[in-house]
Amino acid sequence: MSDRSIVHVELSADDRERAAEFYSKLFGWESQQFPEMNYATFRTTGDLGGGFNPVTEDNPAGTVTVYVNSDDIEADLAKIESLGGKTLIPKTEIPTVGWFAMFADPTGNKLALLTPLEE
């Protein structure tokens, strides 16, 4: 069976720099700013990393998005649809990172799939 680990978590933030500073001071998380993408990443003191996604109408304050590792996003989306879920964002490239897709499970929870580039 392929690795189905949670590999990334996004928190909505109306100010990514302020959010990164808060979590750095609170938990010691390291962050990196990507102003050209209006995004910041963080790395926890463990293995999990994530990012601060801008607050928008589709991503209101308080939104947390969990990304699960996927070896084959298209196959996973087909299985999600066959099980009653819904594709929200099809497989999309994230330059220099990999590919992602977003889906809703049958109860409305929104999650994402991530296939990182090989390192």
PyMOL commands that set and color helices and strands:
alter all, ss='L'
color gray80, all
select helices_A, chain A and resi 16-27+35-37+73-82
alter helices_A, ss='H'
color red, helices_A
select strands_A, chain A and resi 6-13+30-34+39-43+49-54+64-69+86-94+98-104+110-116
alter strands_A, ss='S'
color yellow, strands_A
deselect
rebuild
show_as cartoon
